[in-house]
């Protein structure tokens, strides 16, 4: 038979999804597993949001809608962007998507020509480089070190730009590190973006989970509105990961291209999810900020536990709900069975096999010196995870 798509065969599957799937499989087999691999809130979708989805079904709102999404939902997104980010987009600038991951794909598909270079700060969310390569672009990584709290500088960005550079993918707050950029840091980066005539894809899906100070959208800086494609959604903020609803907000010319892509791909996201999302967008943010406060307490608990463990280095996250822990000082140690821990994957496999603890190797995010913990779990689960991690590390020799 003839070959399948080479570029698709060469794509690396999501390791975060793989770890979560394996942990769930082990649990289904009756094994005792604590999983901090998945990046999703542990709380249920608020009842009012679920009711809105059910009401849409009962009302028969089940026909095709516009490829960009239901007008009323896009207007609600426009209102949210004005209220929270001081950005003026009308409904024509908004495209509803099947989750924020789909919105990232749309943005890249609208911009990339074969051979275009796409700058990605590293550590990065696992999907970014794989989509860039799949669409014919070339990922160019900038190392954001733990010593600089996992943030890149304007000088690093300037050095990475070449005549082939098309855009930078910017994730703020960041998965996996929890890094949050201040206004002054964004301003310095934006000046380089403007000077070099680049686009910016700004993934802001964790915007409500900032623990100190205020979140600043990249599109709100001088000159950035015209060259920024915003990525956001309700999965994290409203505990709607399985509903799959996100959106792009973009200058009109780019929004039209994304609309064309979507009309030939998914047509539009689920009506039921859109009506549920409408309820989420129209709710006050009390439950969202209550969840943020819970995440902060959980973060502080894990920090207090991990700071007692020798050989770890942690840059305390300023947002999102992840700890990205440097474990490179553990490399070279041996398991009780005599196997050497040489990298983040070795450590994660050892912890899963010996302690029933599922976390994600930093190699998945472009930094093999670290591992990622999600603290979007209740305190009992986090306590078990910390106990297992500490015991597993102490058993290395």
N, C-alpha and C positions, 0 to 999 in steps of 0.2 A: 504493500500500500504506500501511497505517497506520504511525505513527511507532514507532520502537524506544524503549527506555527512555532518557528524557532524562538521568536522573541517572547512568546508566552511560555514555552517550555523552560526558557532560561530565567523566568521570573521566580524569585524566592518566596515561598509561602510565608504568611505572617507567623512569626514565632510566638507572639503573644497569644494568638488564637490557638496555635498548636499546643502550647503549655496548658491553656485553659481547657481545651478539649481532652487532653490526656488526664488532667486532674479529675474532670467530670467522669471520664471512663473508669478511672480507678475507684472513685466513690461508688459508681454503679456496680462495681464488682465487689463492693463491701469493704474496701480498704479505707483506713483512717487517714484522710488527706485534708490538710488545711491549705487552701489556695488563696494566695494574694497576687495572682497573675493577671486577672482580668481588670480592665479599667472601667468599671461600672459601679455606680452607687448601689449600696446594699438595700436601700429603702425602696418601697413599692411606689409605683406611679400614683400621684394623688388621686383620690376618688373622683373629684370634680372633672379631672381630665379623662379618666376612664368613662365616666358617664357621658361626656361629650362625644366620645367615639361610639358608644352604644346608641346614643340618640341619633347620630348620623345614619347608622345602619337602619334603625327603626323608621326613620324618616325617608328612607329610600334614596339617600344622597350617594348613589353608587354608580353614576354614569361617568363617562369620560369628562375631564375638565381640560383646561388649557395646558399645554406642555410646561409652561412656567409655574403652574399651580393655581389654586383657587384665589381669585382676586381678593376676597376678604382676608385670607390668611396673609397674602403678600402685603396688604395694607397694614395688618397688625405688625408684621416685621418692620415695615417702614416706621411705624410709630415707636416701636421698641428702640430702633437705631437712633431716632431723634431723642427720645427720653433718656436713654442710658449712655449714648456715645456722642450726642450732639452732631449727628450726621444726617444730612438731608438726602434721602433717597425716596423716589416715588415707587409705586408698585411695578412700573416697567423696568426698574433696575434690579428687581428681586426675582430669583429663580428658586423655587422650592425643590428640594432634592431628597433622595432616599438615604438620609443620614449625611453627616458632615464628610465622611470618607468619599461619598459620591460627589459632594461639592468640590473636594480637592481634585478629583479626577476631571470634573468639568473645567475647572480653572486651568489646569495644566493642558488639557486638550485644546482649549481656546488659544493658548499662547505658543505651544511648542511646535517648531519646525525641526526636521532632522538635523542633528548636529548642534542645536542650541545648548548652551551651558546653563544649568540651573543651580544656583548656589543654595546649599542646605547647611545651616549650622548643625554641628554634631556635638553631642548626642541629638538624635532626631527621632521622630515617630517613624515606626518601621515602614509605613506605607509610602512615604515620600520618594525615596530613591527608586523603589521598584516601579512606581507609576511613571516616573521620569524616564527610566530606561525603556519601559514598555512602549511609551509614546515616541521614542526616537531621540530623546534628549540625553544630555550627558550630565550626571550629578557631579557637582564640585563641592567638596566638603570643607567647612571651616571649623577647626577644633575649638570648642568652647570648654575650657578646662574647669575642673572642680575648684581650682585655686581662684578662678575669676567668677565663682558661683555659677558656672555653666552658661555664661553670657559671652557673646562675641563683641568685639570692639569695632568702631568705625574704621580703624586702621587695618584690621584684619579683612574687613569687607573690601576696602579699597584695593588691597593687595591681591585679592582673589578675582577681581573683575578683569575680563579680557574682552576683545572685540566681539567674541561669540556669546557673551553673557546676556541672557534674556530677562531673567527674573531671579528673585530670592524668595524662598518659601520660609515664612516667619511664623513660628508657633509661640504665642505669648498669651497666658502662661504656658509653660512648656511641659509636654509629655515626652520624655520620662523624668525630667530633672526637677520640675516645680519652679524653675527660674522665672522671674517676672522682671520685665524691663521698665525702668522709670521713664518719665517724660524726657529728661535730659539725655538718657541713653538712646531712646528712640529718635530724638531730634538729631543727634549726631549721625546715626545710621541713615536717617531719611535724607540728609544732605548729600551723602554719597550716592544714594539711589537716584536722587534728582540730577546730580552732576553727571552721572554715568548713563542717564536716560534708561533706567531699568523699570520693570514692573515689580510689584510686590504682591505675593499671595500671602495674606495674613490670616492664619488659623487662630481664631479667638474663642474656641468652643469652651474653654475653661475660664472665661472672663469673670464670672461671678465668684470664683474661688481664689480670691486674693486676700491674704491675711493681714497685710499692713499697707496703708496708703490706698490709692485709687487706681483702677485699671484705666489704661489709655489705649485707645484704638489707633493703630498705625494710620488709618485713613483720615484721622482727625488732624494730623500734622500738616503744616503749610505745604501745599503742592502735591500732597500724597493722594488726595481723593481721586484725582484723574487717572492714577496709575496703580491703584490698589484693588484687588479682588478679595473681598471679605469672605471668610468661611465661618459659619456658626451653625447652631442647631439647639435642639431641646433635649438631646439624649442625656447629657451629664447634668444640666441644671435642673431638669424636672423629672429625673429618674425614668427616662423614656427610651432606654437603649434599644429595646426590642421593637419599638414603634417605627424606627428608621425615618426620622425627619430632620433634615438640615436645610441650609439655604446658602446660596451665593448672593452677595450684593456687589454690584460692579457698575462702572461707567456704562452708559447706554450702549455704546458700540460693542463692548465686550459682552454685555448682557444679551444682546441680539444673537451673537455667535453661540453663546452657551444655550440659548433657547433652541437654536437650530440643532445643536448636538443632542439635546434632550428629546427633541421631537422625533429623532431617528433612533434613540436608544431606549429609554424607559417610558417615553411620552410624559408621564407625570407620576409623582409618588402617590401612594394610597390615599384615596379620599378620606378614609376613616382616620388615618394618622394625621392628615391635614386638619380635620375638624377637631381632633383631640389636641393637636398643636395650637390651634386657635385659642382653645381654652387656656392652655399653658401660657401663651403670649399675653393674654388678657388678664391673667392673675396678678395679684401683687407679689412682691418678691420675698415676703416674710418667710415662707417655707424654704426658699432657696438659701437665704442668708442664715436660717437656722441650721440647715445642712452644712453650710460653710463653717459655722461655729463648731459643729460636731467634728468635722474633719480636722479643725485646728487642734482640738483636744486630743484626737487620735494621733495626729502628727507629733504633738508634744510627748505623748506617752511613749511612742516608738523611739523618738529621739532620746528620751531619758533611759530607755532600756539599752539601746545600741551604743550610747556613749560610754557604757560600762564594759563594753567588749573590746578587748585589746586588738590592735591591728586594723581597725576600721577607720575610715575618714568619711565624714558626712558634711556636705554643704547644706544647711537647713533649707528646705524648700519654702519659697515665699508664696506659692500658689499651687493650684491643681490638687491632686491627692496621691502623690507618689513620693517615695524616698528612693533616691538613686545613690546607692552606697558604694564607696570605693573599697574593694576587697583585694586589691593587688598585693598587699602585704601578706596575704594568706597563701598566695601562689607558691608552689614548691613544697608545701606541707603534704603529708600523706594521710589517707583515710585509714581506719582500723584494719582494712583489708589489704593495705599496702599500696593503693593506687595514688599516684601523685596528682594533686590539684594544679593544673597548669593554666587554666583559663576560666572564664565565667560560666561556660557551658559545663565544664567538669564539676564546678562547685554546685550548680543548680541540679544536675543529675544526681550528685551525691546526696544533697539535702532531700530530694524527692524520694530516692530509694531508701535512705537510712532513717529519715525523720518524718516522711510524709508531708513535706513542706514544698509547695509549688510557688516558685518565684521565677522571674524572667532574666536570662543572661543579658548583661549589658551589650554583648556582641550584637544582639538584635537591633540595638539602637546606635551602633557605630562606636561604642566605647567598651572594649573587652575588659577594662579594669574594674567595672562596676556590675552590680545587679540591681534590679528594680523590684521594689515592693509597692503594691497598691494598698493604701490604708482606707479604702472605701469598704470597710467591713466593721462589724460591731466589735466592742472592746473585748469580749470573751474570745472571739476569733483571733484578734490581734495579740492577746496575751498568749494564747496557744502558739501562734506563729513565732513570737519572740522567744518563748521557751524552747521551741524546737530549733530555731536558728542558733541560739546561744549554745544549746547542748551539742548541736552538730559541729559548731566551730571549735568548741572545747575538746571534742573527740579527735580533732586533727592533730597530728604530731609531726 
